[in-house]
């Protein structure tokens, strides 16, 4: 029987392939649970609908920091959407200074609104940060994000950033990036994160791991991420699967 893995961050609503096929392939690879993550208000009902339609698929509600053409999420709407029992998280949210330029006050205000929603509704945050670690951690501190908890998704930062997030009680999730030749520093971070704070994800359809790099990513490929993580931490795939799935259930209150 294959190990029971969890893809803690995927965008099933953005995959071109039939979801029945995608999820069947993932389950054949030993992936038993999935978190389908929202990135805008226009598609949020599709994300929630997928979670209602498929067993062991959960949803989040939120707007990605790079989304600036669509509708802005209001606090009351986030809270209403997050009240759905299949919604287990707020996000993804955060800051991205790589893709967005200029005055990014709107991005910071949106991030603060998501943190407020997470604290009020009592569901964890899914945080995206790129080229914005200091401001991201600063807003997390100012808004007391630790009261909600959450995960630094698709982590690409250094150990200093990881350590500060860990101090606030956050989990660290690794994606297919740890399989890239250019990610030597990130692999060192992956060795050091405490076992009880580890998660794995695909971020599919983006960031396919080696040996699928350059192709659309899919949840089945979280196995490659977990195998690389097991190698780095000198443990077994079964241990990584058990640990990260237990962590997922603990963080998102599924126990």
ChimeraX attribute file (.defattr): number of C-alpha atoms within 10 A of each C-alpha:
attribute: neighborCount
match mode: 1-to-1
recipient: residues
	/A:1	6
	/A:2	12
	/A:3	17
	/A:4	19
	/A:5	32
	/A:6	33
	/A:7	32
	/A:8	29
	/A:9	29
	/A:10	24
	/A:11	22
	/A:12	28
	/A:13	20
	/A:14	14
	/A:15	16
	/A:16	10
	/A:17	12
	/A:18	9
	/A:19	14
	/A:20	10
	/A:21	10
	/A:22	16
	/A:23	22
	/A:24	14
	/A:25	16
	/A:26	23
	/A:27	19
	/A:28	12
	/A:29	20
	/A:30	19
	/A:31	24
	/A:32	21
	/A:33	22
	/A:34	26
	/A:35	27
	/A:36	28
	/A:37	30
	/A:38	29
	/A:39	21
	/A:40	24
	/A:41	20
	/A:42	12
	/A:43	15
	/A:44	19
	/A:45	15
	/A:46	17
	/A:47	25
	/A:48	25
	/A:49	15
	/A:50	18
	/A:51	22
	/A:52	17
	/A:53	10
	/A:54	13
	/A:55	12
	/A:56	13
	/A:57	23
	/A:58	26
	/A:59	31
	/A:60	29
	/A:61	34
	/A:62	28
	/A:63	29
	/A:64	24
	/A:65	27
	/A:66	19
	/A:67	14
	/A:68	13
	/A:69	7
	/A:70	10
	/A:71	11
	/A:72	15
	/A:73	16
	/A:74	13
	/A:75	16
	/A:76	10
	/A:77	14
	/A:78	22
	/A:79	18
	/A:80	12
	/A:81	18
	/A:82	24
	/A:83	14
	/A:84	14
	/A:85	12
	/A:86	19
	/A:87	23
	/A:88	23
	/A:89	29
	/A:90	32
	/A:91	29
	/A:92	26
	/A:93	28
	/A:94	31
	/A:95	26
	/A:96	22
	/A:97	17
	/A:98	11
	/A:99	10
	/A:100	14
	/A:101	9
	/A:102	6
	/A:103	8
	/A:104	13
	/A:105	9
	/A:106	12
	/A:107	21
	/A:108	18
	/A:109	13
	/A:110	22
	/A:111	27
	/A:112	20
	/A:113	17
	/A:114	28
	/A:115	30
	/A:116	21
	/A:117	26
	/A:118	26
	/A:119	19
	/A:120	13
	/A:121	16
	/A:122	18
	/A:123	24
	/A:124	26
	/A:125	32
	/A:126	30
	/A:127	26
	/A:128	24
	/A:129	24
	/A:130	17
	/A:131	14
	/A:132	16
	/A:133	19
	/A:134	11
	/A:135	16
	/A:136	22
	/A:137	19
	/A:138	12
	/A:139	18
	/A:140	21
	/A:141	13
	/A:142	10
	/A:143	16
	/A:144	16
	/A:145	23
	/A:146	19
	/A:147	18
	/A:148	21
	/A:149	24
	/A:150	25
	/A:151	27
	/A:152	24
	/A:153	25
	/A:154	26
	/A:155	24
	/A:156	25
	/A:157	17
	/A:158	15
	/A:159	16
	/A:160	10
	/A:161	17
	/A:162	21
	/A:163	16
	/A:164	12
	/A:165	23
	/A:166	18
	/A:167	11
	/A:168	17
	/A:169	17
	/A:170	25
	/A:171	26
	/A:172	27
	/A:173	24
	/A:174	28
	/A:175	29
	/A:176	29
	/A:177	22
	/A:178	27
	/A:179	22
	/A:180	16
	/A:181	8
	/A:182	10
	/A:183	12
	/A:184	13
	/A:185	13
	/A:186	19
	/A:187	21
	/A:188	15
	/A:189	21
	/A:190	26
	/A:191	15
	/A:192	13
	/A:193	18
	/A:194	11
	/A:195	17
	/A:196	14
	/A:197	20
	/A:198	22
	/A:199	30
	/A:200	30
	/A:201	27
	/A:202	31
	/A:203	26
	/A:204	25
	/A:205	18
	/A:206	19
	/A:207	20
	/A:208	26
	/A:209	25
	/A:210	18
	/A:211	12
	/A:212	14
	/A:213	15
	/A:214	11
	/A:215	13
	/A:216	15
	/A:217	22
	/A:218	27
	/A:219	31
	/A:220	24
	/A:221	24
	/A:222	31
	/A:223	27
	/A:224	23
	/A:225	24
	/A:226	28
	/A:227	18
	/A:228	21
	/A:229	25
	/A:230	19
	/A:231	13
	/A:232	15
	/A:233	17
	/A:234	10
	/A:235	12
	/A:236	14
	/A:237	22
	/A:238	15
	/A:239	14
	/A:240	26
	/A:241	24
	/A:242	16
	/A:243	17
	/A:244	25
	/A:245	23
	/A:246	19
	/A:247	21
	/A:248	27
	/A:249	13
	/A:250	13
	/A:251	22
	/A:252	18
	/A:253	13
	/A:254	10
	/A:255	8
